[in-house]
Amino acid sequence: MIVVTGATGNVGQELVRLLVGAGEQVTAVSRNPGRLPDGVEHVEADLADPKSLGAALDGAGALFLLVAGDDPQGVLGLAAASGVRRVVLLSSQGAGTRPEVYGHPAAFEDAVRRSGLDWTILRSGGLNSNAFAWAESIRAQRTAAAPFGDVGLPTVDPADVAAVAAAVLREDGHAGRTYELTGPAVVTPRERAAAIGAALDAPVRFVEQTRAEARAQMLAFMPEPVVEGTLAILGEPLPAEQAISPDVERVLGRAPRTFAQWAGRTAPAFR
């Protein structure tokens, strides 16, 4: 049995679907049940309270773990005591490129490596689904605002992250590896807005924010150090943050999906 934390999120929901489609028994863990495939058990739990995971982990062989809460050792210790043998951590690219800023995922990575379990770390670049932040303004005004309009990053389709996670959870040969997950090409915010417009068959006007405007907006829902780190990646990415990783294709045997493909699949959210 495989336990999926964050089971109703952009990655987790697709991961549950893929695992169920492959015939796996899945327990979905989240604070709210959301929409899950038939036959999937849901356990309401919060990673900030490791003990709340006890019922979900009983009898599990593998765990898909998000970076959430502040006690990864508590979660991993409970998992090991429950019989879990394999853990797959969804971390962030920033844990490798800017650990001084992204200390939280870096701490989870360290705990996973020292857990005594068979571990695999997935370091995701920025998700294409971050563009859902534009949904309201695109629906209402056909506009999309972001800073650094012509600075590109190889953002990744969350469905590809889920597909890699499903493979790593089900297959042998991935223990002790850290995979960097990116899309197939560097894409700028201006190009992402244009791709959504093409999917809608209606132009989307891109509005370039100043750094100060973007910072003020981000501070409403992110801690200041993370805001500064995020703006640094968006505006002055390191070479490693713009590099195209081969790891999605290495695990799945196919190239990662493009941003345009993601936009075509999710266009109804922007109509």
Stockholm file with secondary structure:
# STOCKHOLM 1.0

chainA/1-271         MIVVTGATGNVGQELVRLLVGAGEQVTAVSRNPGRLPDGVEHVEADLADPKSLGAALDGAGALFLLVAGDDPQGVLGLAAASGVRRVVLLSSQGAGTRPEVYGHPAAFEDAVRRSGLDWTILRSGGLNSNAFAWAESIRAQRTAAAPFGDVGLPTVDPADVAAVAAAVLREDGHAGRTYELTGPAVVTPRERAAAIGAALDAPVRFVEQTRAEARAQMLAFMPEPVVEGTLAILGEPLPAEQAISPDVERVLGRAPRTFAQWAGRTAPAFR
#=GR chainA/1-271 SS CEEEESTTSTTHHHHHHHHHHTTCCEEEEESSCCSCCTTCEEEECCTTSGGGGHHHHTTCSEEEEESCSSCHHHHHHHHHHTTCCEEEEEEETHHHHCTTTCHHHHHHHHHHHTSSSEEEEEEECCBGGGGGGGHHHHHHHSEEEEESTTCCBCCBCHHHHHHHHHHHHHSSSCTTEEEEECCSSCBCHHHHHHHHHHHHTSCCEEEEECHHHHHHHHTTTSCHHHHHHHHHHHHSCCHHHHCCCSHHHHHHSSCCCCHHHHHHHHGGGGC
#=GC SS_cons         CEEEESTTSTTHHHHHHHHHHTTCCEEEEESSCCSCCTTCEEEECCTTSGGGGHHHHTTCSEEEEESCSSCHHHHHHHHHHTTCCEEEEEEETHHHHCTTTCHHHHHHHHHHHTSSSEEEEEEECCBGGGGGGGHHHHHHHSEEEEESTTCCBCCBCHHHHHHHHHHHHHSSSCTTEEEEECCSSCBCHHHHHHHHHHHHTSCCEEEEECHHHHHHHHTTTSCHHHHHHHHHHHHSCCHHHHCCCSHHHHHHSSCCCCHHHHHHHHGGGGC
//
